[in-house]
Amino acid sequence: MATRGDDGVIFEFVSIGAYVKVSAIDPVTGVEASIVGDPLSGEMTLRRTALRKLQFVLDKKKGGRP
């Protein structure tokens, strides 16, 4: 299932056995970051974690955080 967040980021949730893979995609650059987590953590926690990873990847590509 793919959904769009308030900030335009696209989120995709895929159940894999007892886990869920969450991908966050920046629609402007096409950069994607994925995490695997426990579905019992809740959708908002998983979204927030994937979004933080996406921001890390985008910052790294811009020469930001090491």
C-alpha positions in Angstrom: 0.0 0.0 0.0 1.5 3.4 -1.0 0.3 6.6 0.6 1.4 10.3 0.4 2.3 12.1 3.6 1.5 15.7 4.4 4.9 16.8 3.2 4.6 15.1 -0.1 6.7 12.1 0.8 5.4 8.8 -0.6 5.2 5.9 1.9 4.9 2.3 0.9 4.1 -0.5 3.4 4.8 -4.1 2.5 4.1 -7.0 5.0 6.9 -9.6 5.0 6.1 -12.4 7.4 6.1 -11.0 10.9 7.6 -7.7 9.8 6.7 -4.7 7.6 9.0 -3.0 5.2 8.4 0.8 5.0 9.8 2.8 2.1 9.8 6.6 2.1 10.3 8.2 -1.4 11.0 11.9 -2.0 8.9 12.7 -5.1 11.2 15.6 -6.1 14.5 13.7 -6.3 13.2 10.1 -6.5 15.5 9.1 -3.6 14.1 6.2 -1.6 15.0 5.0 1.9 13.6 1.8 3.5 13.3 0.3 7.0 12.1 -3.0 8.3 10.1 -2.9 11.6 7.6 -4.6 13.8 4.0 -3.8 12.7 3.0 -3.6 16.4 5.1 -0.4 16.6 2.3 1.4 14.8 2.0 3.2 11.5 3.1 6.6 12.7 6.2 5.3 14.4 7.2 3.4 11.3 6.5 6.4 9.1 8.5 8.7 11.4 11.5 6.3 11.3 11.4 5.9 7.6 11.1 9.7 7.1 14.2 10.2 9.4 16.2 7.7 7.4 15.1 9.4 4.1 16.2 12.8 5.5 19.5 11.3 6.5 20.1 10.0 3.0 19.1 13.3 1.4 21.4 15.3 3.7 24.2 12.9 3.0 23.8 13.3 -0.8 23.9 17.1 -0.3 27.1 16.8 1.6 25.5 17.4 5.0 25.9 15.0 7.9 28.7 12.5 7.5 
